[in-house]
Amino acid sequence: MDAVKLITVGLLFYLGLTEVSSMQDAQDMLITKQQYQRIMEYRPLGVEFTEHFRNFSLADLELANNETSSEQDQQCQEDVAQLMQGVITLRLWALEMIDSWGSYPSGFFYGNSLDMGNYDECLSIDKEIAENHNIKGKYCLASLLTMRIAVCFPSSCSVALINTFLKQLTNNALLSPQISNEINCKTADREPYDGLTIFTIVLLSVLAAAVLLATLCDYLFFVDQTKLPAIVKAFSARANSRVLFRLVQPNSNPNVIDCLHGMRCMSLIWVVFAHQFMLSLMSPNINGIKTISWMTTPFASFILHGFFSVDTFFLLSGLLVVMIALRSLEKTKGKLNIPLMYLHRYLRLTPVVAVAIIVHMKLLPIVGNDGPTTAQAAVENYENCKTNWWMTLLYVQNYATKNMCLNHTWYLAVDMQLYILSPIFLLTLYKWGKKAAAGIFVLMLLLSGCLFATMMTGKYAVNVAIGDLGVEGQRKLYLATHTHAAPWLIGALLGYFLHATRNRSFKLNRIFIWLGWILCLALLFTSLFAVYPAANGSAPALTLGEQSAYYTLSRIAWPLGLSWVVFACMKGYGGLANSFLSSPLWQPLSKLSYTAYIFHIFIQQMNGRRLRTNTFFSDYEVMLSFWSAFGFILLLSYVMYIIVEAPFGALEGMLMPQRKPKQNTEQQNENHTEEIQVIEVPRTSDSQEHTKSCEEQENVDNSTKT
């Protein structure tokens, strides 16, 4: 799921509130004066219900005399009668059921539209009434105008019958809380595990057991690591952790672009941080009105335009695939094993994605505590995975369906499709050099023109000032491969330039260096803040031409700005930026970034499902949530790296045709592990050593998005 879709959903939670000043106008009131006065007359909803139905009998309910009343409805009515009798006689279970109700939210005009009552108190009710019958709690969120209020009824009651009770409670259809469907209700009962759930648990257990056994074998029987069997080393947590946390000092190898580790990690953090903000906007905030003014702050631009982190990864992907491939082509005299190249790429990416699909689909409902806001925290419908899982595994989901399985894997599809096309660019660059580079540049301009024309002719309902492209605009302007090709092609051109000038020394004067950095920062900050003034609700709306020009040109400006960062850091003109981005401390996170991206939504959604009370929205509160979530994301990523990514990467390296010279066992294991998610071309053994060091960097940049 991307940032734009999340913010669109988040805006729906603003209760239709516009600006504070507009609420003073009668025509903009959310409710009429008469409705407001009627609501103010109510006591807490649970008290109203108790008083209204205190002397309840089956004859009092309209549905009771309906001949079509089902057996379940009759049971519900009997249970409600038992509930009222329990309240009168002060039975604890009955008092708890009424006590768990919500009331009219305090601070409604400040953006608080939800009173969750006490979710766990309702679901904990399990009172034995007869030998074969218990009254259990059923928690529901009822809607009243733009408010939602928690109610608790016996679990035997259907939504239709609960709505009948609530309608009689108010004697006013407009002011009667209503429940739209069963999705808004929950009970303590859980569905039994199906076959796929059991398979998922067994699969992860087997992988964890294999890692445990291999690690014990490594520790107990092989003091000499050079004698450790390859299959044991592939699954050993000790061996894989050694590779993961091994730090290489900057500038130790001239073929390594050290700053890419920092750029990759910073972009990953940006992705997770932006998603955390979007989820916080969707949360039941008691100060929801403040989120509107937050969107007009300069800081919000970093969140609303977080999709530039995607372009960063496309730039790195195009850069490294060209640099690595051209070095290999020089060694093999223009030979490229394209089928093996595709197979290697697919086998590196797919195991983690396949595990992620079944984990999100089957384990998230189990390990994530269902709460009042479970539906609200659901950023996507994992039921889509039941029918569309194969599209995700074939990396065609961005074009093939509107209902993707794991929305955030759209980036993998785009990058895979560009990778499939990459041999065309690689072979032409190798044969025709500058002429091919000029052709790629023209292609980049043509695709950018196509993006501009699509926006102008499609007339999509977009608002680029807040990153909103609309539903259809998302598919045509954001998820499509050709609209994201420009950053990748700029990265490819940068890779060709760096390869062609690899033996050339650049002696730049101080003025030129300063101009380069000023232009770089100008491109980056213009991309982020060019439309910031239009985010203010009082500012004139941007025309379609202005929005199209910004969206198209920023796709070029951002990667161009970062291209200078890469060049300056490589050639010794990076200064503090290079020291920061090239720090060895980034390297472990860089190697974990693929699994961190794939599974970060899992942790964030699990946290969202746990909410039991309303939240308060502020930059600081969201930062607290982010860092706590990020810690668990890294922990889960490490586990998945140890039991899935590293072992399968090593197995793939052993099963694929040999492309490397014979190495000692430890170095071979490091290559297997560090090459995971590498965009590379298969090589003959004599070219391996020349490309190895640069290849190790391309660990996961082709697998992360916003």
C-alpha positions as CSV (number, residue, x, y, z in Angstrom):
1,M,0.0,0.0,0.0
2,D,1.4,3.4,-0.8
3,A,1.3,6.7,1.0
4,V,-1.3,8.3,-1.2
5,K,-3.9,5.6,-0.7
6,L,-3.4,5.6,3.0
7,I,-3.9,9.4,3.2
8,T,-7.0,9.2,1.1
9,V,-8.5,6.7,3.6
10,G,-7.2,8.8,6.5
11,L,-9.0,11.8,5.2
12,L,-12.3,9.9,5.3
13,F,-11.9,9.8,9.0
14,Y,-12.0,13.5,9.3
15,L,-15.7,13.3,9.7
16,G,-16.4,15.6,6.8
17,L,-15.0,18.4,8.9
18,T,-13.6,21.2,6.8
19,E,-12.0,24.2,8.6
20,V,-12.9,25.2,12.1
21,S,-14.2,28.6,10.9
22,S,-16.6,26.9,8.5
23,M,-18.4,25.1,11.3
24,Q,-19.7,28.4,12.4
25,D,-21.8,28.6,9.3
26,A,-25.2,26.9,9.5
27,Q,-24.9,25.6,6.0
28,D,-21.7,23.7,6.9
29,M,-23.0,22.2,10.1
30,L,-22.6,18.4,10.3
31,I,-25.9,18.1,12.1
32,T,-29.0,20.4,12.4
33,K,-29.8,22.4,15.5
34,Q,-32.7,20.1,16.3
35,Q,-30.5,17.0,16.0
36,Y,-27.9,18.5,18.2
37,Q,-30.4,19.3,20.9
38,R,-31.9,15.8,20.7
39,I,-28.5,14.2,21.1
40,M,-27.7,16.5,24.1
41,E,-30.8,15.2,25.8
42,Y,-29.5,11.7,25.8
43,R,-27.7,10.2,28.8
44,P,-25.0,7.6,28.2
45,L,-26.3,5.1,25.6
46,G,-26.0,2.1,27.9
47,V,-28.1,3.9,30.5
48,E,-30.7,4.9,27.9
49,F,-30.9,1.2,26.8
50,T,-31.3,0.0,30.4
51,E,-34.0,2.4,31.3
52,H,-35.9,1.9,28.1
53,F,-35.9,-1.9,28.2
54,R,-36.0,-2.3,32.0
55,N,-39.4,-3.9,31.9
56,F,-38.8,-5.6,28.6
57,S,-40.9,-8.5,27.5
58,L,-41.0,-10.4,24.3
59,A,-44.2,-8.7,23.3
60,D,-42.7,-5.3,23.5
61,L,-40.5,-5.9,20.4
62,E,-42.0,-5.4,17.0
63,L,-40.1,-8.4,15.7
64,A,-41.5,-10.7,18.4
65,N,-44.8,-11.3,16.7
66,N,-43.3,-11.7,13.3
67,E,-44.0,-15.2,12.0
68,T,-40.8,-15.1,10.0
69,S,-38.7,-14.5,13.1
70,S,-35.9,-17.1,13.1
71,E,-34.9,-19.3,16.0
72,Q,-31.8,-17.2,16.5
73,D,-33.9,-14.1,16.8
74,Q,-36.1,-15.7,19.4
75,Q,-33.0,-16.8,21.3
76,C,-31.7,-13.2,21.1
77,Q,-34.9,-11.8,22.6
78,E,-34.9,-14.3,25.4
79,D,-31.2,-13.4,26.1
80,V,-32.0,-9.7,26.2
81,A,-34.8,-10.4,28.7
82,Q,-32.3,-12.3,30.8
83,L,-29.9,-9.4,30.5
84,M,-32.6,-6.9,31.8
85,Q,-33.5,-9.2,34.6
86,G,-29.8,-9.5,35.5
87,V,-29.4,-5.7,35.5
88,I,-32.4,-5.3,37.9
89,T,-31.0,-8.0,40.2
90,L,-27.5,-6.5,40.0
91,R,-25.9,-9.6,38.4
92,L,-22.2,-8.8,37.6
93,W,-22.2,-10.3,34.1
94,A,-25.3,-8.2,33.2
95,L,-23.8,-5.0,34.7
96,E,-20.6,-5.6,32.8
97,M,-22.5,-5.9,29.5
98,I,-24.1,-2.5,30.0
99,D,-20.9,-1.0,31.5
100,S,-18.9,-1.9,28.3
101,W,-21.1,0.3,26.1
102,G,-19.8,3.5,24.7
103,S,-21.4,6.9,24.8
104,Y,-21.6,10.0,22.7
105,P,-18.0,10.9,22.0
106,S,-16.6,13.9,24.0
107,G,-15.0,16.4,21.8
108,F,-17.0,15.6,18.7
109,F,-16.4,19.0,17.2
110,Y,-12.7,18.6,17.9
111,G,-12.6,15.6,15.6
112,N,-13.4,12.8,18.1
113,S,-16.0,10.6,16.4
114,L,-15.6,7.3,18.2
115,D,-16.3,6.0,21.7
116,M,-15.0,2.4,21.9
117,G,-16.5,1.5,25.3
118,N,-14.6,-1.4,26.8
119,Y,-14.0,-4.1,24.1
120,D,-12.5,-6.7,26.3
121,E,-15.1,-6.3,29.0
122,C,-17.8,-7.1,26.5
123,L,-16.1,-10.1,25.0
124,S,-15.1,-11.6,28.4
125,I,-18.8,-12.1,29.3
126,D,-19.7,-15.8,29.2
127,K,-22.6,-16.5,31.6
128,E,-24.2,-20.0,31.8
129,I,-27.9,-19.6,31.7
130,A,-29.0,-23.1,31.0
131,E,-27.3,-26.5,30.7
132,N,-26.7,-26.1,27.0
133,H,-26.7,-22.3,26.7
134,N,-24.4,-19.5,27.6
135,I,-24.9,-15.8,27.1
136,K,-21.7,-14.3,25.5
137,G,-20.9,-10.8,24.7
138,K,-21.1,-9.4,21.2
139,Y,-19.2,-6.1,20.6
140,C,-20.4,-3.9,17.8
141,L,-19.7,-0.3,16.6
142,A,-23.0,1.5,15.7
143,S,-23.0,4.5,13.5
144,L,-24.9,7.7,14.4
145,L,-24.6,10.4,11.9
146,T,-20.8,10.7,11.7
147,M,-20.2,9.2,15.1
148,R,-19.5,5.6,16.0
149,I,-20.5,4.2,19.4
150,A,-19.8,0.8,21.0
151,V,-22.7,-1.4,22.0
152,C,-22.6,-4.8,23.6
153,F,-25.4,-7.4,23.1
154,P,-25.8,-11.1,23.6
155,S,-23.9,-13.0,20.9
156,S,-27.2,-14.6,19.8
157,C,-28.4,-11.3,18.4
158,S,-28.1,-10.6,14.7
159,V,-27.2,-7.2,13.4
160,A,-30.7,-6.7,12.1
161,L,-32.3,-7.4,15.5
162,I,-29.7,-5.2,17.3
163,N,-30.7,-2.4,14.9
164,T,-34.3,-3.0,15.8
165,F,-33.5,-2.6,19.5
166,L,-31.5,0.6,18.8
167,K,-34.3,2.0,16.7
168,Q,-36.9,1.5,19.4
169,L,-34.4,3.1,21.9
170,T,-34.6,6.5,20.1
171,N,-37.9,6.3,18.3
172,N,-36.2,8.3,15.6
173,A,-34.7,6.6,12.5
174,L,-32.3,9.5,11.8
175,L,-31.0,9.6,15.3
176,S,-30.9,5.9,15.8
177,P,-27.5,4.2,16.0
178,Q,-27.3,1.6,13.4
179,I,-24.8,-1.2,12.6
180,S,-24.1,-1.6,8.9
181,N,-23.1,-5.2,8.8
182,E,-21.5,-8.1,10.7
183,I,-18.0,-6.9,9.9
184,N,-18.5,-4.2,12.6
185,C,-19.3,-6.8,15.2
186,K,-17.0,-9.2,17.1
187,T,-17.4,-12.1,19.5
188,A,-14.8,-14.1,21.5
189,D,-15.3,-17.1,19.2
190,R,-12.6,-17.8,16.7
191,E,-12.6,-19.7,13.5
192,P,-10.8,-23.0,13.6
193,Y,-7.5,-23.2,11.7
194,D,-7.9,-24.2,8.1
195,G,-5.5,-26.2,6.1
196,L,-3.4,-23.3,4.8
197,T,-3.0,-21.9,8.3
198,I,-1.8,-25.2,9.6
199,F,0.6,-25.5,6.6
200,T,2.0,-22.0,7.4
201,I,2.6,-22.8,11.0
202,V,4.2,-26.2,10.1
203,L,6.4,-24.6,7.4
204,L,7.8,-21.9,9.7
205,S,8.3,-24.4,12.4
206,V,10.2,-26.7,10.1
207,L,12.4,-23.8,8.9
208,A,13.0,-22.7,12.5
209,A,13.9,-26.3,13.5
210,A,16.3,-26.6,10.6
211,V,18.0,-23.4,11.6
212,L,18.2,-24.5,15.2
213,L,19.7,-27.9,14.3
214,A,22.2,-26.4,11.9
215,T,23.3,-23.8,14.5
216,L,23.8,-26.5,17.2
217,C,25.7,-28.6,14.7
218,D,27.8,-25.5,13.8
219,Y,28.6,-24.8,17.5
220,L,29.1,-28.3,18.8
221,F,30.8,-30.2,16.0
222,F,32.7,-27.8,13.7
223,V,35.3,-25.8,15.5
224,D,37.1,-25.4,12.2
225,Q,34.6,-23.4,10.1
226,T,36.4,-24.3,6.8
227,K,35.2,-27.9,7.3
228,L,31.5,-26.9,7.9
229,P,29.3,-28.5,5.2
230,A,27.6,-26.1,2.8
231,I,24.1,-27.2,3.7
232,V,24.8,-26.7,7.4
233,K,26.3,-23.3,6.8
234,A,23.3,-22.3,4.7
235,F,20.9,-22.8,7.7
236,S,23.3,-21.9,10.5
237,A,22.2,-18.8,12.4
238,R,25.7,-18.4,13.6
239,A,27.2,-18.3,10.1
240,N,24.5,-16.1,8.6
241,S,24.6,-13.7,11.6
242,R,28.3,-13.4,11.1
243,V,27.8,-12.4,7.5
244,L,25.0,-10.1,8.4
245,F,26.9,-8.1,11.1
246,R,30.3,-8.1,9.4
247,L,31.3,-4.5,8.8
248,V,33.5,-3.5,6.0
249,Q,35.5,-0.2,6.4
250,P,34.7,2.5,3.8
251,N,37.1,2.9,0.9
252,S,38.5,-0.6,1.5
253,N,37.6,-1.5,-2.1
254,P,37.5,0.9,-5.0
255,N,34.7,-1.0,-6.7
256,V,32.3,-0.5,-3.7
257,I,30.0,2.5,-3.6
258,D,29.9,2.8,0.2
259,C,27.3,5.6,0.3
260,L,24.6,3.4,-1.2
261,H,24.2,1.6,2.1
262,G,23.2,4.8,3.8
263,M,20.9,5.9,1.0
264,R,19.2,2.6,1.0
265,C,18.7,2.6,4.7
266,M,17.5,6.2,4.9
267,S,14.9,5.5,2.2
268,L,13.7,2.4,4.1
269,I,13.3,4.4,7.2
270,W,11.4,7.1,5.2
271,V,9.1,4.4,3.9
272,V,8.2,3.0,7.3
273,F,8.0,6.4,8.9
274,A,5.5,7.7,6.2
275,H,3.4,4.6,6.6
276,Q,3.3,5.1,10.4
277,F,2.1,8.6,9.9
278,M,-0.6,7.5,7.4
279,L,-1.8,4.8,9.9
280,S,-1.9,7.4,12.6
281,L,-4.1,9.6,10.5
282,M,-6.5,6.7,10.2
283,S,-6.5,6.0,13.9
284,P,-9.4,7.1,16.2
285,N,-7.8,10.4,17.2
286,I,-9.5,12.5,19.8
287,N,-8.1,15.6,18.0
288,G,-8.9,14.7,14.5
289,I,-9.6,18.3,13.5
290,K,-5.9,19.0,14.1
291,T,-4.9,16.6,11.3
292,I,-6.3,19.1,8.8
293,S,-4.0,21.9,9.9
294,W,-1.1,19.4,10.2
295,M,-1.4,18.8,6.4
296,T,-0.5,22.4,5.8
297,T,2.7,22.3,7.8
298,P,6.1,22.1,6.0
299,F,6.9,18.9,7.9
300,A,3.9,17.2,6.4
301,S,5.5,17.5,2.9
302,F,8.0,14.8,3.9
303,I,5.1,12.4,4.6
304,L,2.7,13.4,1.8
305,H,5.5,13.2,-0.8
306,G,7.1,10.1,0.7
307,F,6.8,8.4,-2.6
308,F,10.2,9.9,-3.6
309,S,11.8,7.1,-1.6
310,V,10.5,4.8,-4.3
311,D,12.4,6.8,-6.9
312,T,15.5,6.5,-4.8
313,F,15.4,2.8,-5.0
314,F,14.7,2.8,-8.7
315,L,17.8,5.0,-9.2
316,L,19.9,2.6,-7.2
317,S,18.5,-0.3,-9.1
318,G,19.3,1.0,-12.5
319,L,22.7,2.2,-11.4
320,L,23.9,-1.1,-10.0
321,V,22.4,-3.3,-12.7
322,V,24.3,-1.4,-15.4
323,M,27.6,-1.1,-13.5
324,I,27.7,-4.8,-12.6
325,A,26.5,-5.9,-16.1
326,L,28.9,-3.8,-18.1
327,R,31.9,-5.1,-16.1
328,S,30.7,-8.6,-16.7
329,L,30.1,-8.0,-20.4
330,E,33.7,-6.7,-20.8
331,K,35.0,-9.9,-19.3
332,T,32.8,-12.2,-21.3
333,K,33.2,-10.2,-24.5
334,G,29.5,-9.3,-24.8
335,K,28.0,-12.6,-23.8
336,L,25.0,-12.5,-21.6
337,N,23.2,-15.6,-20.3
338,I,19.7,-14.0,-20.1
339,P,17.7,-17.1,-19.1
340,L,20.0,-17.8,-16.2
341,M,20.0,-14.1,-15.3
342,Y,16.2,-14.1,-15.0
343,L,16.1,-17.4,-13.1
344,H,18.6,-16.2,-10.6
345,R,16.7,-13.0,-10.0
346,Y,13.3,-14.8,-9.6
347,L,14.7,-17.4,-7.1
348,R,16.3,-14.7,-5.0
349,L,13.1,-12.6,-4.6
350,T,10.3,-15.1,-4.5
351,P,10.8,-17.2,-1.4
352,V,10.4,-14.2,0.9
353,V,7.4,-12.9,-1.0
354,A,5.7,-16.4,-0.9
355,V,6.2,-16.7,2.8
356,A,5.0,-13.1,3.3
357,I,1.7,-13.8,1.5
358,I,0.7,-16.7,3.7
359,V,2.0,-15.0,6.9
360,H,-0.1,-11.9,6.2
361,M,-3.1,-13.8,5.1
362,K,-3.2,-16.5,7.8
363,L,-1.1,-15.5,10.8
364,L,-1.9,-11.8,11.1
365,P,-5.5,-12.6,12.4
366,I,-4.0,-15.0,14.9
367,V,-1.1,-13.1,16.4
368,G,-2.7,-9.7,16.0
369,N,-5.2,-9.1,18.9
370,D,-8.5,-8.2,17.2
371,G,-9.7,-4.9,18.7
372,P,-12.4,-2.3,18.1
373,T,-10.4,-0.7,15.2
374,T,-9.3,-3.9,13.4
375,A,-11.3,-3.0,10.3
376,Q,-10.0,0.5,10.4
377,A,-6.4,-0.6,10.8
378,A,-6.8,-3.0,7.8
379,V,-4.9,-1.2,5.0
380,E,-5.7,-3.9,2.6
381,N,-7.9,-6.9,2.1
382,Y,-5.9,-10.1,2.4
383,E,-8.9,-12.0,1.0
384,N,-7.5,-10.9,-2.4
385,C,-4.6,-13.3,-1.8
386,K,-7.0,-16.3,-2.1
387,T,-7.5,-15.5,-5.8
388,N,-4.6,-13.2,-6.8
389,W,-1.6,-14.7,-5.1
390,W,-0.2,-16.1,-8.3
391,M,-0.1,-12.6,-9.9
392,T,2.1,-11.4,-7.0
393,L,4.4,-14.4,-7.5
394,L,4.6,-13.7,-11.2
395,Y,5.2,-9.9,-10.5
396,V,2.4,-8.7,-12.8
397,Q,0.0,-7.5,-10.1
398,N,0.4,-3.8,-10.9
399,Y,-1.2,-4.3,-14.3
400,A,-3.2,-7.5,-14.0
401,T,-5.6,-6.6,-11.2
402,K,-7.1,-3.8,-9.1
403,N,-7.2,-6.0,-6.1
404,M,-3.6,-6.8,-5.3
405,C,-2.4,-9.4,-2.8
406,L,0.1,-7.5,-0.6
407,N,-0.4,-4.0,-2.0
408,H,3.1,-2.9,-1.1
409,T,4.7,-5.5,-3.4
410,W,3.7,-3.4,-6.4
411,Y,7.3,-2.1,-6.4
412,L,8.7,-5.6,-6.9
413,A,6.5,-6.0,-9.9
414,V,7.7,-2.7,-11.5
415,D,11.3,-3.4,-10.7
416,M,11.1,-7.0,-12.0
417,Q,9.5,-5.8,-15.3
418,L,12.3,-3.2,-15.7
419,Y,14.8,-5.9,-14.9
420,I,13.3,-8.1,-17.6
421,L,13.8,-5.3,-20.1
422,S,17.3,-4.5,-18.9
423,P,19.3,-6.8,-21.3
424,I,18.1,-4.5,-24.1
425,F,19.8,-1.5,-22.5
426,L,22.8,-3.5,-21.3
427,L,23.7,-4.9,-24.7
428,T,23.1,-1.6,-26.5
429,L,25.3,0.2,-24.0
430,Y,28.0,-2.4,-24.4
431,K,28.0,-2.2,-28.2
432,W,27.3,1.4,-28.9
433,G,28.3,3.2,-25.8
434,K,27.4,7.0,-25.9
435,K,25.0,6.5,-28.8
436,A,23.0,4.0,-26.8
437,A,23.2,6.3,-23.7
438,A,21.7,9.1,-25.9
439,G,18.9,6.8,-27.0
440,I,18.1,5.9,-23.4
441,F,18.0,9.6,-22.5
442,V,15.5,10.2,-25.3
443,L,13.5,7.2,-24.2
444,M,13.4,8.7,-20.7
445,L,12.1,12.0,-22.0
446,L,9.5,10.2,-24.1
447,L,8.2,8.2,-21.2
448,S,8.1,11.4,-19.1
449,G,6.1,13.0,-21.9
450,C,3.8,10.0,-21.8
451,L,3.2,10.5,-18.1
452,F,2.4,14.2,-18.6
453,A,0.0,13.4,-21.5
454,T,-1.7,10.7,-19.5
455,M,-2.4,13.1,-16.7
456,M,-3.6,15.9,-19.1
457,T,-5.9,13.7,-21.2
458,G,-7.1,11.3,-18.5
459,K,-8.3,14.2,-16.3
460,Y,-8.0,12.2,-13.1
461,A,-9.2,13.7,-9.9
462,V,-5.8,14.4,-8.4
463,N,-4.4,16.8,-5.8
464,V,-0.6,16.5,-6.0
465,A,-0.3,19.1,-3.2
466,I,-1.3,16.4,-0.7
467,G,-0.1,13.4,-2.7
468,D,-3.7,12.4,-3.6
469,L,-3.9,10.8,-7.1
470,G,-7.4,9.2,-6.6
471,V,-8.2,5.5,-7.1
472,E,-7.9,5.4,-10.9
473,G,-5.0,7.8,-10.9
474,Q,-3.1,5.4,-8.6
475,R,-3.3,2.6,-11.1
476,K,-2.5,4.7,-14.2
477,L,0.0,7.2,-12.7
478,Y,1.6,5.5,-9.8
479,L,1.6,1.7,-10.1
480,A,2.4,1.5,-13.8
481,T,5.9,0.5,-14.8
482,H,6.3,3.1,-17.6
483,T,5.5,6.0,-15.3
484,H,8.3,4.9,-12.9
485,A,10.9,4.2,-15.7
486,A,12.5,7.7,-15.7
487,P,14.3,7.3,-12.3
488,W,15.5,3.8,-13.3
489,L,16.8,5.0,-16.6
490,I,18.5,7.9,-15.0
491,G,20.2,5.4,-12.7
492,A,21.2,3.3,-15.7
493,L,22.7,6.4,-17.4
494,L,24.6,7.2,-14.1
495,G,25.8,3.6,-14.0
496,Y,27.1,3.9,-17.5
497,F,28.8,7.2,-16.8
498,L,30.5,5.9,-13.7
499,H,31.6,2.7,-15.5
500,A,33.0,4.7,-18.5
501,T,34.9,7.0,-16.2
502,R,36.0,4.5,-13.6
503,N,39.7,5.0,-14.3
504,R,39.4,8.8,-14.7
505,S,40.4,11.2,-12.0
506,F,38.1,14.3,-11.6
507,K,39.8,17.4,-10.4
508,L,37.0,19.8,-9.6
509,N,37.5,23.3,-8.3
510,R,35.7,24.4,-5.1
511,I,33.2,26.7,-7.0
512,F,32.1,23.8,-9.2
513,I,31.7,21.5,-6.2
514,W,29.6,24.1,-4.3
515,L,27.5,24.7,-7.4
516,G,26.9,20.9,-7.7
517,W,25.7,20.7,-4.1
518,I,23.5,23.8,-4.4
519,L,21.9,22.5,-7.5
520,C,21.5,19.0,-5.9
521,L,19.7,20.5,-2.9
522,A,17.7,22.8,-5.0
523,L,16.3,19.8,-7.1
524,L,15.6,17.7,-4.0
525,F,13.9,20.5,-2.0
526,T,12.0,21.8,-5.0
527,S,10.6,18.3,-5.5
528,L,9.4,18.2,-1.9
529,F,8.1,21.7,-1.5
530,A,7.2,23.1,-4.9
531,V,3.5,22.5,-4.3
532,Y,3.6,23.2,-0.6
533,P,1.7,26.5,-0.8
534,A,-1.2,24.8,-2.6
535,A,-1.6,22.4,0.4
536,N,-3.2,25.3,2.3
537,G,-7.0,25.1,1.9
538,S,-7.3,28.8,1.4
539,A,-4.8,28.8,-1.5
540,P,-6.0,28.6,-5.1
541,A,-6.1,25.1,-6.5
542,L,-3.4,24.1,-8.9
543,T,-4.6,23.7,-12.5
544,L,-4.4,20.3,-14.2
545,G,-1.4,21.6,-16.3
546,E,0.5,22.7,-13.2
547,Q,-0.1,19.4,-11.4
548,S,0.9,17.4,-14.4
549,A,4.1,19.4,-14.9
550,Y,5.0,19.0,-11.2
551,Y,4.3,15.3,-11.1
552,T,6.3,14.7,-14.3
553,L,9.3,17.0,-13.7
554,S,9.7,15.9,-10.1
555,R,10.2,12.3,-11.3
556,I,13.3,13.6,-13.2
557,A,14.5,16.2,-10.7
558,W,14.7,13.9,-7.7
559,P,16.9,11.2,-9.2
560,L,19.1,13.8,-10.8
561,G,19.7,15.4,-7.4
562,L,20.7,12.1,-5.9
563,S,22.9,11.3,-8.9
564,W,25.2,14.2,-7.8
565,V,25.2,12.7,-4.2
566,V,26.5,9.4,-5.6
567,F,29.0,11.0,-7.9
568,A,30.4,13.4,-5.3
569,C,30.7,10.6,-2.7
570,M,32.5,8.3,-5.1
571,K,34.9,10.9,-6.3
572,G,35.8,12.3,-2.9
573,Y,33.6,15.4,-2.9
574,G,31.0,14.2,-0.5
575,G,32.3,15.6,2.7
576,L,30.0,15.1,5.7
577,A,27.4,13.6,3.5
578,N,29.7,10.8,2.4
579,S,30.9,10.3,6.0
580,F,27.4,9.8,7.1
581,L,26.1,7.7,4.2
582,S,29.2,5.5,4.0
583,S,29.3,4.7,7.7
584,P,29.7,0.9,8.2
585,L,26.9,1.0,10.8
586,W,24.4,1.1,7.9
587,Q,25.6,-2.2,6.5
588,P,23.6,-4.7,8.7
589,L,20.3,-2.7,8.1
590,S,21.1,-2.5,4.4
591,K,21.2,-6.3,4.3
592,L,18.0,-6.6,6.3
593,S,16.1,-4.0,4.3
594,Y,14.4,-6.4,1.9
595,T,12.7,-8.4,4.7
596,A,12.2,-5.2,6.7
597,Y,10.2,-3.8,3.8
598,I,8.2,-6.9,3.1
599,F,7.1,-7.4,6.7
600,H,6.9,-3.9,8.1
601,I,3.2,-3.6,7.3
602,F,2.7,-6.8,9.4
603,I,4.0,-5.1,12.5
604,Q,2.2,-1.8,11.9
605,Q,-1.1,-3.5,11.3
606,M,-0.7,-5.7,14.3
607,N,-0.2,-2.6,16.4
608,G,-3.2,-1.0,14.9
609,R,-5.4,-3.9,15.8
610,R,-4.4,-3.7,19.4
611,L,-5.9,-0.3,20.0
612,R,-8.4,-0.2,22.8
613,T,-8.7,3.5,23.4
614,N,-8.6,6.7,21.3
615,T,-5.3,8.2,20.3
616,F,-3.8,11.7,20.3
617,F,-2.3,12.9,17.0
618,S,0.9,14.9,17.1
619,D,4.3,14.6,15.4
620,Y,5.9,13.5,18.7
621,E,3.3,10.8,19.4
622,V,3.7,9.4,15.9
623,M,7.5,9.4,16.3
624,L,7.1,7.4,19.6
625,S,4.9,4.9,17.7
626,F,7.4,4.7,14.8
627,W,10.5,3.9,16.9
628,S,8.7,1.3,18.9
629,A,7.3,-0.3,15.8
630,F,10.6,-0.1,14.0
631,G,12.3,-2.0,16.7
632,F,10.0,-4.9,16.3
633,I,10.2,-4.6,12.6
634,L,13.9,-5.1,12.8
635,L,13.5,-8.1,15.1
636,L,11.0,-9.8,12.8
637,S,13.2,-9.0,9.8
638,Y,16.1,-10.6,11.5
639,V,14.1,-13.8,12.2
640,M,12.8,-13.9,8.6
641,Y,16.3,-13.3,7.3
642,I,17.7,-16.1,9.3
643,I,15.0,-18.7,8.6
644,V,14.0,-17.7,5.0
645,E,16.1,-15.2,3.1
646,A,19.6,-16.3,3.9
647,P,19.0,-20.1,3.7
648,F,17.1,-20.0,0.4
649,G,19.7,-17.6,-1.0
650,A,22.5,-20.0,-0.1
651,L,20.5,-23.0,-1.5
652,E,19.9,-21.1,-4.7
653,G,23.7,-20.4,-5.0
654,M,24.4,-24.1,-4.6
655,L,21.8,-25.3,-7.0
656,M,22.4,-22.8,-9.8
657,P,25.0,-23.5,-12.4
658,Q,28.4,-22.5,-11.1
659,R,29.3,-18.9,-12.0
660,K,32.1,-18.5,-9.5
661,P,35.6,-19.7,-9.0
662,K,36.2,-22.1,-6.2
663,Q,36.4,-20.3,-2.9
664,N,37.0,-21.3,0.7
665,T,33.9,-22.3,2.6
666,E,33.4,-19.1,4.7
667,Q,33.9,-16.8,1.7
668,Q,31.4,-18.8,-0.3
669,N,28.8,-18.6,2.4
670,E,29.3,-14.8,2.6
671,N,28.7,-14.5,-1.1
672,H,25.6,-16.6,-0.9
673,T,24.2,-14.5,1.8
674,E,25.2,-11.1,0.7
675,E,24.1,-11.6,-2.9
676,I,20.5,-12.0,-1.8
677,Q,18.2,-9.8,-3.8
678,V,21.1,-8.8,-6.1
679,I,20.1,-7.5,-9.5
680,E,22.9,-9.0,-11.5
681,V,23.8,-10.8,-14.7
682,P,25.2,-14.3,-14.6
683,R,28.9,-14.4,-15.0
684,T,31.6,-16.7,-16.0
685,S,34.1,-17.7,-13.3
686,D,36.8,-15.4,-14.5
687,S,34.6,-12.3,-14.2
688,Q,33.3,-13.0,-10.7
689,E,36.1,-11.4,-8.7
690,H,35.9,-8.2,-10.7
691,T,32.2,-7.7,-10.0
692,K,31.8,-9.2,-6.6
693,S,32.5,-6.2,-4.5
694,C,30.1,-3.9,-6.3
695,E,27.5,-6.7,-6.4
696,E,27.5,-7.1,-2.7
697,Q,26.0,-3.6,-2.3
698,E,23.0,-4.3,-4.3
699,N,21.5,-6.4,-1.6
700,V,18.0,-5.1,-1.4
701,D,17.5,-1.8,-3.0
702,N,15.5,-3.4,-5.8
703,S,13.0,-4.6,-3.2
704,T,11.8,-1.6,-1.2
705,K,9.1,1.0,-1.8
706,T,6.7,3.4,-0.2
